[in-house]
Amino acid sequence: MRISDIIYETDDSVDEAKATRKYCLRPKKDMSASGLSSCKAQGFVPRETGKSQKVGSERVKLDGKKLKSTKYGGPVSPTRTG
């Protein structure tokens, strides 16, 4: 077995863990950065950004809104929100 075989084996078995609703209810200062971003992507925590995106034909400011990312069935593109 080569090292590259081991690396490719572990990459396939690693899945991203979603933060639970219960985890997202705790204060932001007690969450990890990864957990906080997962909560924002799932729409459980309001976003804190000055950016806006087009949702349909309108431009919507994302600051303070609980909008899901496209991965979870929402309108927000995860690559453009910062």
Secondary structure as the mmCIF struct_conf table of DSSP 4:
data_model
#
loop_
_struct_conf.conf_type_id
_struct_conf.id
_struct_conf.beg_label_comp_id
_struct_conf.beg_label_asym_id
_struct_conf.beg_label_seq_id
_struct_conf.end_label_comp_id
_struct_conf.end_label_asym_id
_struct_conf.end_label_seq_id
HELX_RH_AL_P HELX_RH_AL_P1 ILE A 3 SER A 13
HELX_LH_PP_P HELX_LH_PP_P1 GLU A 16 THR A 20
HELX_RH_AL_P HELX_RH_AL_P2 ARG A 21 CYS A 24
TURN_TY1_P TURN_TY1_P1 LEU A 25 LEU A 25
BEND BEND1 ARG A 26 ARG A 26
HELX_RH_3T_P HELX_RH_3T_P1 LYS A 28 ASP A 30
BEND BEND2 MET A 31 MET A 31
HELX_RH_AL_P HELX_RH_AL_P3 ALA A 33 GLN A 42
TURN_TY1_P TURN_TY1_P2 GLY A 43 GLY A 43
BEND BEND3 PHE A 44 VAL A 45
BEND BEND4 GLY A 50 GLY A 50
STRN STRN1 SER A 52 VAL A 55
TURN_TY1_P TURN_TY1_P3 GLY A 56 SER A 57
STRN STRN2 GLU A 58 LYS A 61
TURN_TY1_P TURN_TY1_P4 ASP A 63 GLY A 64
STRN STRN3 SER A 69 SER A 69
HELX_RH_3T_P HELX_RH_3T_P2 THR A 70 TYR A 72
TURN_TY1_P TURN_TY1_P5 GLY A 73 GLY A 73
BEND BEND5 GLY A 74 PRO A 75
STRN STRN4 VAL A 76 VAL A 76
TURN_TY1_P TURN_TY1_P6 PRO A 78 ARG A 80
#
